[in-house]
Amino acid sequence: MEILHIAVPAAILLVAFAIGIFWWAVRHGQFDDLERQGMNILLDEEPKKAKKTKKPDAES
């Protein structure tokens, strides 16, 4: 039963830490737009245009 003197406060600290991390994430906008990232995979991307490079002049 003496282990409860360590386990209960450790559990309380762990829960408080998890709530603090969750609160920080909410305040910093981590949960603002949950739908956009899920829909990005459905959108077609514009094909990237190849850059034209000049060939170096051949020396004779």
Secondary structure, 3 states (H helix, E strand, C coil): CCCHHHHHHHHHHHHHHHHHHHHHHHHCCCCCCHHHHHHHCCCCCCCCCCCCCCCCCCCC
